[in-house]
Amino acid sequence: MDRFTAVERALRGAAPHALLEAVQGALAAHYAAVSVDLLLADYAMTILQPVNVPSGADRSVPAHANGPGRAFGAQQPHVEKDERSGERTAHLPVSVRGDRLGVLTVKLAADRFTPDVERELTDIAEILGHEIIVAGRDTDRFLEASRASRLTLAAEMQWQLLPGRSRTRPEYEIGAQLEPAYSIHGDNFDWSGDADQFTLTLTNGMGEGIEAALLTNLAINGLRNARRAGLSLVDQAFLADQAVYGHYHGIVHVAALLLRFDLATGDVEIVDAGSPKMWRMRQGRIEPIELEPQLPLGMFEETIYTAQRFQVQPGDRLLFASDGVYDVLSPLGERYGEKALARAITSTRLLPPSQVPGAVLKELSGHRGVGEADDDAMVVCLDWHGRP
C-alpha cells in the first residue's frame, strides 16, 4: 500500500470526532510530518481558528493574511521555508467543490518535501474536507471550532439551512455571505444543481429573531419540497406561498427571488416575489436588472405567479443583494444605493465569487459606520462561464 492510500484509508476509517487525530497520526507515520494543524474559517469568513485549541484560548489568524490566509484566499498551496532549520510548512486549502472550509498546515523536514509530496498533501486536504462535511452529521466538533463567538438561536437556525457558502462547477462559480454572521434573522439563500439546471433562491423573511427564522425555515423548506417534487419554478413559488399563508394568514410574508439556470443555453427563468435585487456586470458595464415585481410569498391566498426570462452570457457576473444592503443609511442619512453598490462591484471585479460577498459587506460596513446594523445583509455573487 502506498503512503497516499494509507492516509486516505486512515481518514475514511476514523471516527467522525477523531478526524484531526487520524490525519495527524497518518501524516506523521507515512510522511514524517513534524506537526499537523487544521484551521477552520469562522462564520464571518474573517479568521481561521485551530481545531485543537483549549476552550478559552485564542490562536486564530486572519483569513486573508499570513501563510494560512494566503492559501485560504487563493485556494492554492502556500509553502514557507524556515531559513534556520530548512523545514517546509505547507498550508493547504481544505475545500469541497469550491466551498472553502479552512486550511491544513503540515510541517516537514526539508529532505521530506518534494513536488510529489506537495501534490499528495493537497489531495489529502481535499479528502479531509469531504470527511469533515460527512462528519458534521455525527459530531459538533468542527462546527464548534468554526465559531468565534456564540451564535444567537435565530442565527443557528438560519445557518443550518444553508447549502454552503460557495460552489464551483465548470458552468458557474457562486459565493454568498450573510451579515451580521452571528445574529442574522430573516435573510437566507439556497441553491441546488443537477446535470442540466441550477436553481438559486434568495429569501428575506419579515420580523426579527426567532420569528423571522421560523418564517424563513417554513418558506425555504416549502420551496425545497416543491423543487424536489420536480415542479416548475412558478409552482415552487405557488406552493411556498400557500405554505406561508396557510400558517400565518397574511400577517407576515417572505420576499423572494427565484432563479433557474439552463446550464446548456444560459437561459434563466425568474420569479421576482420581493426585495432581493439583481445586478449584472457584462464587459465592464454594471446595470441593475429590472424585473416585474410580484407579491411576496404568503401575503394573500392563492397568489398567481408568472415567470420572466433572462439570458446570461459567458463572462457575465451577477450580484444579488437584500434590502439590508442597498437600503443601509450612513451616519448622515445617505442611502447606500445603487451607485455605491456599483462601485463595490467594480472594485471587486478581480476577486473570485467566493470572496466578493465579504468584500462588498466590508465596504457596506464602512458606509454604515460604527453603529449596529438595523437589518440583515445578504450578498450573493455568481460568475457564469457557460457550457462549451
N, C-alpha and C positions, 0 to 999 in steps of 0.2 A: 504494500500500500504506500503511495507517495505521500509526502507531507501535507500537500493541499487537501487531499481526500481525507486524511486523518483528522485535520482540523474541522473540515465540513461535517464529518460524522460526529465529532465531539459536540458540535453545536446542535445538530439535529437530535441528538440523544439526550441533551441536557434538560434538566427540569426548567420550566419557564422562569422561575425566580433566580436560577443559577446560571444564566447565560453568560454574564460577565465573568464569573469564576471559571466557566468552561473555556471561554476563549483565552483567558489569561493562562490557564494551565496548558492548553493545547499549543499556544504560540511559544510558550517557554520551552515545552518539550520538543517541538518539531522545528522551530525557527530560532531557538536560543534567544528569545526576546528577553531583554533586561527588565523591561516594565511594559505594562499594557494598561491604558486608561480608556474609559468610554465617557464622552461628554455629550449631553443631550441639550437640544435647543429648548428654551423656555417658551411659554405660550405667546409672549410678545415678540419672539424671534430677535431678542436683543442680546442675550447672553447664552453661553454654553456652560452647563453645570456637570461636574463629575458625578457619576452614579454612586461610587463607593466612598461617600463622604459622611462622617458622623453627623447626626442631627444637630443643627445649630451652627455648624461650620460653613464658611463661605469660601469656596475655591473656584468660583465662577470666573470666566474670562469673556471679553467682548466677542460677540458673534461675527464681527466684521473687522477684526484686527488680530495681530499676533499669528502664530503658526496655525492653531486650530481654526481661528476665524477665517484665515485665507483659504484653507481647504473647504470650509463650510460655504463661504461665499462663492468661490469659483467652481465648486463641485469637482475639484481635481486634487490629486495628492499633492501635498506640500511637504518637502523634506528639508530638515535642518541639520547642520553639522556642528558638532561640538569641537571647536578648534583644539582644545587641550587633549581630550580623550579620543577624538576621532569618531565617536559614536554618532549614529544617524538616528534622528527621531522623525518618523513618518506620520503625518497627520492625514487621515484617510476619510473621505466623506461617507457617512452612513445614510444611505438614501434608498427609497423603494419607489421605483418608477417615477422618479422626479420629485417625490415627496421627501424633503430634507428633514432628517431626524436628528443628526448630530455628527460627531467625529470620533473615530477610533484612532488613538495615539499609541504607536508602537516604537519602542526604543531598542535598537540593535547595535551590536559591535560593528565596527567599520568593515571587517572582513566577512561579515554575515549578510551585508546589504548589497544586493545586486539588482539590475533591472528586472530579472525574472522574479526575485523576491518581492519587489515593489508591485509588480503586476498581480502576483498571487495575493498579497496583502490587501490590495484594492478590491479584488473579488471577494475575499473573506469579509471585508467590511460590508459589502453589499449583501452577502448571505446573512450576516448578523442583523442587518436592517430588517430583512424579511422575518427572521426569527423573533425579533422584538415585536413586530406587528402581531404575529400569531400569539406570542406570549401574553399580550395585552388582554386576551380572553380569560387568562388564568391567574394573573398577578397584577398588582398595582405598582410594583416596584419602579417600573420605568416611567409610568405616569407621574408618580410622586417625585421622581428625580428631575422631571422637566418643569417643576413649579418653583418659581422664585418666591412666591408668597401664596397664601391660601386663596382659592377661588371662592367667589360667592356661590350660593346654591344655584342661582339663575345661570351663572356662567358655566357651572359644572354641567347643567342640563344642555346648554347650547353647544358646548364643545363636544359632548358625546354624540351630537347629531352629525357632525361634520365628516365628509368623506376623506379629508386630508387638507393640507394647505397648499399643495402644488401637485402637478401631474405633467408628465411628458409622454407624448406619443409622436410618431412621425408626422401626423397631420396637424398637431397643435401642441402648444405648451400653455399651461394655466397656473396662476398663482393667486392666492387670496389671503386676506388678513382681516381680523376683527379687532376693534379697539373701543373702550379700554379692555384689554385682553382678560383681565382678572375680574371684571364686573360687568360683562355685557348683558344685555337684556333681551331685545327682540330681533336684532339683525341676525341673518343666517344665510348660508349658501349651501347648495347641494349639486352634485354632478354625477353622471353615470355615462359610460361609453360602452359600445359593443363594436362589432365588425364594421358596421355601416353608419352608425349615428352617434352623436354626442349630445346629451341633454344637460343643460345648465339652468339652475333655478336660484333666484335671489329673492329673499323674503325679508319683510320688515313688519313685525307684529306690533300692535298698539300696546301702550302701557309700559310698566316698569317691573323689574324684579321677577318674582316667581310667576305672576300672572302673565307677563309678556312671554316668559319662557314656555309656559304651558300652552299658550296660544300658538306660538311658533312650532312647538312639537306637534301639535294637532295638524297644523297646515302642512308641515314637511312630510309627516307620515301619511297624510291623505294623498299628497302628490306622489309619494313613492308607491303607495298601494295601487294607485291608478296606473302609474308608469309600468309597474311590474306585471300588471294585468294585460299589458300590450295596448293600452288605449292611446288615442291620439292626444296631441298636446292640448287641444281645446277641451277634450273630455277630462283630461287630468285637471285642468283649471276648474271645470264644472263640478267634478266630484269633491275636490278640496273645498271649493266654495260651499257646497252643500254640507260638508262635514263641519265647517266652522259655523255656518249659520244654524245648523241643527243643534249645536251645543250652546251657542251664545245668543242666538236670535237677534243678530244685528247690533248688539250692544257694543261689540268690538269687531275689528276686521284686520286683515293681513294684506299689506301691499306686496305685490309680487311681480316679478319679471321672469317669464318662462321662455327658454330658447331651445330649439332642437336643430343641430347642425347635421347636414348630409355630408359625410366625410369624403365622398367621391366628387361631389359637384360644388361644395361651398354654399349651397342653398340653405337659408336659415328660416325656420318658421318661428314666429314670435307671438306671444300673448302678453300684452302690457296691461297689468292689473294693479298699477300703483306707482309708488315713488321711486324705486330704484331706476337709475338712468344710465344711458349708454353713450359713450363717445368713441369715435373711430380716428385712428391715425393712419393715413394712407399716403405714401410717398412724401412724408414730412408734413402733410396738411392735417390739422386736427379740427374735427367738427362734431357737434352733438348730433346724434341720430334721433330725429323726431319721429315718434310713433303715435298712433291713435290711442289715447288713454281710455281704459275701460275701468269698470268698478273694481275696487279691491275685493279680495276673497272674503265672503261671509257678511257683506254689507246688507244684501237683500236676498230674498228667497228666489231660487231658480233664475239666477242671472245668466244671460246668454253671452258667451264669449266667442270672439272670432279671431282667427289667426292672420297675422300680417307676414309679408315676405321680405327678405333682405338677402343680399348676396355678399359674401366675403371673398376676397382675393388673396392669393399667396403674398405675404408681406404685410398684410393688414394687422394692426394691433387694436384690440377692443378693450376699453376700460369701463368698468361698471362701478357705480358708487351709490350709496344710500344717501338719504337726505341729511344724515348726520355728518356728511362730508360737505356737500355743496351749499348747505344752509347755515354752516357754522359762522358765527359772528366774531369779529376781532374785539379787543377791549374798547375800541372806538365805535363799535356797532357796524363795521363794514362786513358785508356778506362775502364768504369765500368765493362763491360763484363760479361761473363757467370760465372766466378769463384766468383766474388763479389756477383752476384745475388744468386748463390747457397748458399753462406754464409748467405745472408739475409734470404733466405727461411729456412735454418736450424735454425737460431736464433729466428725465429718467429713461429716455428713449434708447440708451445704450445698455441698460440693465436687462437681465433676463426677467421674464414674467414673475418668477418666484420672488424676486427682490423688489419689484415695482410697488406692490401694495404698501410694504413697510416704509419705503422712501416717501411715497405720497402722504402717508399718515404722519410721518415725521414733519413734513412741510406744513401739514394741516395743524399740527400741534404748535408750531411756531406762529402761525396766524392767530390761533386761539389765545395764545399767551399762557400765563401761569394758572389760570382758573381751571376748575373742574369742568369736564365735558358735560353738556346738558343732554346729550343723546349718544347712542351707539354710532360708530362709524365703520362702514364696510367698504373695502376696495377689492375688486377682482380684476385681474389683467389676463387677457388671452391673446397669444400670438398665433396667427393662422398661417400654416405652411402649405396646406393643401396636400392632395394625394397625387403623385406622379401619374 
